Amino acid sequence: ELTKVLFCWVGLRANRKLNMSLRLRSDVSRADRLQTFTDATIAIIATIQIGTMTRTETSSWQDGDKDGDVDCNLYCYLKSRGVAIAVYFLGFFLVSGLWTGLVRLFRSVCHTDDVLLTLKLFTIGVMSFLPLAVGLLASYPAESLAVYLTCIVIAIETVVELVIVMYVFRKARADLLYDNVDILFTRRGLVITEIAKLVVCGLVALVNIGSQDAAIVILVGMFFIPLAVKILENYMKHGLNMQLFPTEYFKEIVQKDRLEFFSDGVFSISATLILLDVSTEVVPNQSQVSLDGFSKSLMKEWTSLVAYVVSFVVIVLLWFVHHSVFHALQQVNILLHLVNTASLALVGVIPLVSKLLLLHGGDADANDNRAVQFGCLVLFGCGISHFIMWTIAIWNREEVVKPSINCHTPTEVYIIMKTTVLPIVSLVVLFATYGGNHVSYIAFCLAVLFAPVIFAVLNWVSSLRRFRRQGELDHQSSTEAAASDPL
């Protein structure tokens, strides 16, 4: 009993000293707001990179083919911009990997001071140059300077992150960390991550001298560094035990709420980019208003307005399914994090789909058909990624899915049906585009606008199944109670 009292007294004294030190330092505050600001800003940096594609001059999209095949305009454009689209995905995964490293640091930090705030804001400012570097690489893929610029930005960000790690994990700054943090083990993992990023930057710079394509491929590996270090840490904890594979080795690397904040930021920025496009494309110019009048000039842009509504509904539906999947999860492992990143990268392409529909939707020609087909492929990729995420969650049910969602319950079946609606709808419309150019745009718009009705019907059917199942359980419990009653 005396030992217990002694330990309690020591704990109270330590807690009192910590609270006193926090009160004496007026610059110490909770890290929650800095985390939220970081998630939102990096989501903007990751998604805004698609602006290189959407800001392309309209005239360059409609120059026509040299052989006079004007129906080949959009196809030729997408084919010529394939490198730029690939570079966008490279940039998105690169920024997402850097964000993952930041999140790993904040898992240990509960408070911030002015020094940490300044260093972290400087890091975000350095990362804001990545869209410029990626944009240069997408516009001028033959110029090696863009690769060097990307490496310089990442190297500066990495050096600052190393300074932050050394500052936070000093003994004098232990008041910024959670009490249960293993300082030596966590600091070692973070330092290894940052040093590996510097090594990859140096390797990319060297390889870029001989082969730029190989340098870009190596640069993609930057995304996997935090994931690989996390798997290495799990291996160091558990050793090589196949009975624990893959649940313990692919354990949570990013908190579920942080990944939800980042995902919501990508969805919201994609919707904002669509709004920016429609606000500039739909507004008629002064010459059109003088010639036809304001009402007629605005009515001529009805296809652009429909394209905006359809694109916005697509983002809302994708967010709805994403929310349903994550609502059923209690944590996110590394595999879910990978698939979610790919899904968000595809969501970032939707502003480009909206731009193509704004320019070619309703023209009833081959360009209209190509735009709808491209939109169906993007929608299918986003939808099937949600289905894959839920499949991975079911595969690791005990660690990932909430205990309240049991196997083959109406909730689980409802989520499966929700994740399959958009892929099926996109495939149906994609096959319909081969029936003729005049039905492509109309079929795509009607299918997207009808999708909420399908979700409403699925919800109604799922509710009936839940009520029926609950009634069966109540009847079974009452029967067992009556059978056990001796009277």
C-alpha positions in Angstrom: 0.0 0.0 0.0 2.9 2.4 0.8 4.4 1.7 -2.6 1.1 2.5 -4.4 0.8 5.8 -2.4 4.4 6.6 -3.3 3.8 6.0 -7.0 0.6 8.1 -7.0 2.4 10.9 -5.3 5.3 10.9 -7.8 2.8 10.8 -10.7 0.8 13.8 -9.3 4.1 15.7 -8.8 5.2 15.1 -12.4 1.8 16.0 -13.8 1.8 19.2 -11.7 5.3 20.1 -12.9 4.2 19.5 -16.5 1.1 21.7 -16.1 3.2 24.4 -14.5 5.7 24.3 -17.3 2.9 24.6 -19.9 1.4 27.5 -18.0 4.8 29.3 -17.7 5.3 29.0 -21.5 2.6 31.1 -23.1 3.6 29.9 -26.6 2.6 26.3 -25.9 -0.8 25.2 -27.4 -2.6 22.1 -28.5 -1.4 20.6 -31.8 -5.0 19.9 -33.1 -5.4 23.1 -35.1 -2.0 22.8 -36.7 -2.8 19.2 -37.7 -6.1 20.3 -39.3 -4.4 23.2 -41.1 -1.7 20.8 -42.4 -4.2 18.3 -43.7 -6.2 20.9 -45.5 -3.2 22.7 -47.1 -1.5 19.5 -48.3 -4.8 18.3 -49.7 -4.9 21.5 -51.7 -1.3 21.1 -52.8 -2.0 17.5 -54.0 -5.2 18.2 -55.9 -4.3 21.6 -57.5 -1.7 19.8 -59.6 -4.5 18.8 -62.0 -4.7 22.5 -62.9 -1.9 21.9 -65.4 -4.4 19.9 -67.4 -7.5 22.0 -67.0 -5.8 25.3 -67.7 -4.7 24.2 -71.2 -5.8 26.7 -73.8 -9.1 25.7 -75.6 -7.6 26.5 -79.0 -4.9 23.8 -78.5 -7.7 21.3 -77.9 -9.5 22.2 -81.1 -6.8 22.6 -83.7 -7.9 19.5 -85.5 -5.9 16.7 -87.0 -3.5 17.5 -89.8 -5.4 15.0 -92.1 -8.7 16.9 -91.5 -10.2 14.4 -89.1 -11.8 16.9 -86.7 -13.4 14.0 -84.8 -10.0 13.0 -83.6 -9.4 16.2 -81.7 -10.1 15.0 -78.2 -8.7 11.6 -78.7 -5.4 13.1 -80.0 -5.4 15.5 -77.1 -5.8 12.8 -74.4 -3.2 10.7 -76.2 -0.7 13.6 -76.3 -1.4 14.5 -72.7 -0.9 11.0 -71.4 2.5 11.9 -70.0 1.0 14.9 -68.2 -1.7 12.8 -66.7 0.9 10.2 -65.5 3.0 13.1 -64.0 -0.1 14.3 -62.2 -0.5 10.9 -60.5 3.2 11.0 -59.7 2.8 14.4 -58.0 -0.3 13.3 -56.1 1.4 10.2 -54.7 4.5 12.2 -53.9 2.6 14.8 -51.9 0.6 12.1 -50.2 3.8 10.3 -49.2 5.2 13.5 -47.7 1.9 14.0 -45.9 2.1 10.5 -44.5 5.5 11.3 -43.0 4.1 14.5 -41.4 1.2 12.5 -39.9 3.7 9.9 -38.4 5.4 12.8 -36.5 2.1 14.2 -35.2 1.1 10.9 -33.8 3.6 11.6 -31.0 3.1 15.4 -30.7 0.3 16.7 -28.5 1.5 20.3 -28.0 3.3 22.9 -30.2 5.3 26.0 -29.4 6.2 28.9 -31.6 9.4 27.3 -32.8 7.6 24.1 -33.9 4.9 26.2 -35.5 7.4 28.2 -37.5 9.3 25.2 -38.7 6.1 23.4 -39.7 4.7 26.3 -41.6 8.0 26.7 -43.4 7.7 23.1 -44.4 4.2 23.6 -45.8 5.5 26.7 -47.7 8.3 24.6 -49.2 5.8 21.9 -50.3 3.7 24.5 -52.0 6.3 24.7 -54.7 5.7 21.0 -55.7 2.7 21.9 -58.0 5.0 24.3 -59.9 7.7 21.6 -60.2 5.2 19.0 -61.3 3.5 21.4 -63.7 6.8 22.1 -65.4 7.5 18.4 -65.6 4.1 17.8 -67.2 4.4 20.7 -69.7 8.0 20.1 -70.6 8.7 16.3 -70.0 12.0 16.5 -72.0 13.5 19.1 -69.7 15.5 17.5 -66.8 15.5 20.8 -64.8 12.0 20.1 -63.6 13.2 16.8 -62.0 16.0 18.6 -60.3 13.6 21.3 -59.1 11.4 18.6 -57.6 14.3 17.0 -55.8 15.5 20.3 -54.4 12.0 21.0 -53.0 11.8 17.5 -51.4 15.3 17.8 -50.0 14.7 21.1 -48.4 11.4 19.8 -46.9 13.2 16.7 -45.6 16.0 18.7 -44.0 13.5 20.9 -42.1 11.6 17.8 -41.0 14.9 16.4 -39.6 15.3 19.6 -37.6 11.8 19.3 -36.3 12.4 15.7 -35.2 15.6 16.6 -33.4 13.9 19.6 -31.8 10.7 17.8 -30.7 12.4 14.6 -29.3 14.9 16.5 -27.1 14.6 15.9 -23.4 14.0 19.6 -22.9 10.9 19.4 -25.2 9.3 16.3 -23.7 6.3 18.4 -22.7 5.3 18.5 -26.4 4.9 14.7 -26.6 2.3 12.3 -25.4 3.2 10.4 -22.2 3.1 6.9 -23.7 5.6 7.7 -26.6 8.7 5.6 -26.9 11.0 8.5 -27.6 14.0 6.5 -28.8 12.1 4.0 -31.0 9.8 6.7 -32.6 12.7 9.1 -33.2 14.7 6.4 -34.9 11.9 5.5 -37.2 11.3 9.2 -38.2 15.0 9.8 -38.7 15.3 6.7 -40.9 12.4 7.9 -43.0 13.9 11.4 -43.6 17.4 10.0 -44.4 15.8 7.5 -46.8 14.1 10.5 -48.6 17.4 12.3 -48.9 19.0 9.2 -50.3 16.3 8.8 -52.9 16.5 12.5 -53.9 20.3 12.0 -54.4 19.7 8.8 -56.4 17.1 10.5 -58.6 19.5 13.4 -59.3 22.2 11.0 -60.3 20.0 8.8 -62.5 18.4 11.9 -64.1 21.8 12.5 -65.8 21.5 9.4 -67.9 17.7 8.6 -68.0 15.0 10.9 -67.0 12.3 8.2 -67.3 14.2 6.0 -64.8 14.6 9.0 -62.5 10.8 9.6 -62.5 10.1 6.0 -61.7 12.5 6.1 -58.7 10.8 9.3 -57.6 7.5 7.5 -57.3 9.2 5.3 -54.7 9.2 8.3 -52.4 5.6 7.6 -51.6 6.4 4.1 -50.2 9.2 5.2 -47.9 7.0 5.9 -44.8 5.1 2.7 -45.5 8.3 0.6 -45.8 9.7 2.1 -42.6 6.5 1.3 -40.8 6.6 -2.3 -42.0 10.3 -2.5 -40.9 9.4 -1.2 -37.4 6.7 -3.9 -37.1 9.2 -6.5 -38.2 11.6 -5.3 -35.5 8.9 -5.6 -32.9 7.5 -9.1 -33.9 10.3 -10.7 -35.9 9.5 -13.0 -38.8 6.2 -14.6 -37.7 4.0 -15.8 -40.5 1.1 -16.3 -38.1 1.0 -12.5 -37.6 1.3 -11.7 -41.3 -0.1 -9.5 -42.7 -2.2 -8.0 -39.9 0.7 -7.0 -37.6 3.1 -6.0 -40.4 0.6 -3.8 -42.3 -0.9 -2.2 -39.2 -2.2 1.3 -39.0 0.2 4.0 -40.2 -2.2 6.9 -40.3 -5.0 7.6 -37.9 -8.4 7.1 -39.4 -9.6 10.7 -38.6 -6.5 12.3 -40.2 -7.0 10.3 -43.4 -10.7 11.3 -43.4 -9.7 15.0 -43.0 -7.2 14.7 -45.9 -9.8 12.8 -48.1 -12.5 15.4 -47.4 -10.0 18.1 -48.4 -9.4 16.4 -51.8 -13.1 16.1 -52.5 -13.8 19.7 -51.6 -10.9 21.1 -53.6 -12.0 19.0 -56.6 -15.5 20.5 -56.3 -14.0 24.0 -56.1 -11.9 23.5 -59.2 -15.1 22.5 -61.1 -16.8 25.6 -59.9 -13.9 27.8 -61.0 -14.1 26.3 -64.5 -17.9 26.7 -64.9 -17.8 30.3 -63.5 -15.4 31.2 -66.4 -16.9 29.1 -69.2 -20.6 29.7 -68.7 -20.5 33.5 -68.4 -21.2 34.9 -71.9 -18.9 37.7 -73.3 -20.1 41.2 -74.1 -20.3 40.6 -77.8 -22.6 37.6 -77.4 -24.9 39.6 -75.0 -25.0 42.6 -77.5 -25.9 40.3 -80.4 -28.4 37.8 -78.8 -29.3 39.4 -75.5 -28.4 38.2 -72.0 -31.2 35.5 -71.7 -30.5 33.8 -75.1 -26.7 34.0 -74.6 -27.1 32.3 -71.2 -29.5 29.7 -72.6 -26.9 28.7 -75.2 -24.6 27.6 -72.3 -27.1 25.0 -71.0 -24.8 22.1 -71.7 -22.1 23.7 -69.6 -24.5 24.1 -66.7 -25.6 20.5 -67.0 -22.0 19.3 -67.2 -21.2 21.3 -63.9 -24.3 19.7 -62.2 -23.3 16.2 -63.3 -19.7 16.6 -62.3 -20.7 18.0 -58.9 -23.1 15.1 -58.3 -20.4 12.6 -59.2 -18.1 14.1 -56.5 -21.0 14.0 -54.0 -21.8 10.4 -54.8 -18.2 9.4 -54.5 -17.8 11.2 -51.2 -21.0 9.5 -50.0 -19.7 6.0 -50.7 -16.3 6.9 -49.3 -17.9 8.1 -46.1 -20.0 4.9 -45.8 -16.9 2.7 -46.1 -14.9 4.7 -43.6 -17.8 5.0 -41.2 -17.7 1.2 -40.8 -13.9 1.1 -40.1 -12.2 1.5 -36.7 -8.7 1.9 -38.1 -6.9 2.0 -41.5 -4.0 -0.3 -42.3 -1.3 0.2 -44.9 -3.2 -1.6 -47.7 -6.3 0.6 -47.2 -4.1 3.7 -47.2 -2.6 2.7 -50.6 -5.9 2.1 -52.3 -7.4 5.2 -50.7 -4.6 7.3 -52.1 -5.2 5.9 -55.6 -8.9 6.6 -55.3 -8.2 10.2 -54.2 -5.9 10.7 -57.1 -8.7 9.7 -59.5 -11.1 12.0 -57.7 -8.6 14.8 -58.5 -9.0 14.0 -62.3 -12.8 14.8 -62.2 -12.1 18.5 -62.8 -10.5 17.5 -66.1 -13.5 15.4 -66.9 -15.7 18.4 -66.1 -13.6 20.6 -68.4 -14.0 18.1 -71.3 -17.7 17.9 -70.8 -18.0 21.7 -70.6 -16.2 22.0 -74.0 -17.7 19.0 -75.9 -20.8 17.8 -74.0 -23.9 17.8 -76.1 -22.1 18.3 -79.4 -23.2 14.8 -80.6 -19.9 14.1 -82.3 -16.9 11.9 -81.6 -15.4 14.5 -79.2 -18.6 14.3 -77.1 -18.3 10.5 -77.2 -14.6 10.5 -76.1 -15.3 12.9 -73.2 -18.1 10.7 -71.9 -15.9 7.6 -72.3 -13.1 9.2 -70.4 -15.5 10.3 -67.6 -16.9 6.7 -67.4 -13.4 5.3 -67.0 -12.5 7.8 -64.2 -15.8 7.1 -62.4 -15.3 3.3 -62.7 -11.8 3.7 -61.3 -13.0 5.7 -58.3 -16.0 3.3 -57.7 -14.0 0.1 -57.9 -11.4 1.5 -55.6 -14.1 1.8 -52.9 -15.1 -1.8 -53.5 -11.5 -2.9 -53.2 -11.1 -1.0 -49.9 -14.2 -2.7 -48.4 -12.9 -6.0 -49.6 -9.6 -5.4 -47.8 -11.5 -4.3 -44.7 -13.5 -7.5 -44.7 -10.3 -9.6 -45.2 -8.9 -7.9 -42.0 -12.2 -7.7 -40.2 -11.0 -8.2 -36.6 -8.5 -5.4 -36.8 -10.2 -3.0 -39.2 -14.0 -3.2 -39.2 -16.0 -2.1 -36.2 -17.2 -4.9 -34.0 -20.8 -3.9 -34.4 -20.7 -4.9 -38.1 -20.8 -8.6 -38.1 -20.4 -10.9 -41.0 -23.3 -11.0 -43.5 -25.3 -8.4 -41.5 -27.6 -6.0 -43.5 -25.1 -3.2 -42.9 -22.3 -5.1 -44.5 -24.4 -6.2 -47.5 -25.6 -2.6 -47.8 -22.1 -1.3 -48.0 -21.2 -3.9 -50.6 -24.1 -2.9 -52.7 -23.2 0.8 -52.4 -19.6 0.2 -53.5 -20.8 -1.6 -56.6 -23.4 0.9 -57.9 -21.1 3.5 -59.5 -18.8 0.9 -61.2 -21.9 -0.8 -62.7 -23.4 2.5 -63.8 -20.2 3.6 -65.4 -19.8 0.4 -67.3 -23.3 0.5 -68.6 -22.9 4.0 -69.9 -19.5 3.1 -71.4 -21.0 0.3 -73.4 -23.9 2.7 -74.4 -21.4 5.1 -75.9 -20.7 2.6 -78.6 -24.3 2.8 -79.7 -23.9 6.3 -81.2 -22.6 9.7 -80.6 -26.0 11.3 -80.0 -26.8 9.2 -77.0 -23.5 9.3 -75.1 -23.9 12.6 -73.2 -27.6 12.2 -72.4 -27.0 8.6 -71.2 -24.1 9.8 -68.9 -26.1 12.6 -67.4 -29.3 10.5 -66.8 -27.2 7.7 -65.3 -25.4 10.0 -62.8 -28.6 11.9 -61.9 -30.5 8.6 -61.4 -27.8 7.1 -59.2 -29.1 8.8 -56.0 -32.4 7.1 -56.6 -30.6 3.7 -56.7 -28.9 4.6 -53.4 -32.3 5.5 -51.9 -33.9 2.2 -52.9 -30.9 0.3 -51.5 -31.3 2.1 -48.2 -35.0 1.3 -48.1 -34.3 -2.4 -48.8 -31.5 -2.5 -46.2 -33.8 -0.9 -43.6 -36.5 -3.5 -44.3 -33.9 -6.3 -43.8 -32.6 -4.7 -40.6 -36.2 -4.4 -39.2 -36.9 -8.0 -40.2 -33.7 -9.3 -38.6 -34.4 -7.4 -35.4 -37.9 -8.8 -35.3 -36.5 -12.3 -35.7 -34.0 -11.7 -32.9 -36.6 -10.3 -30.6 -38.9 -13.3 -31.3 -36.1 -15.7 -30.7 -35.2 -14.1 -27.4 -38.8 -14.0 -26.2 -39.2 -17.7 -27.2 -36.0 -18.7 -25.2 -37.2 -16.6 -22.2 -40.6 -18.4 -22.3 -39.0 -21.8 -22.6 -36.7 -21.1 -19.6 -39.6 -19.9 -17.4 -40.6 -22.8 -15.1 -44.1 -21.4 -14.8 
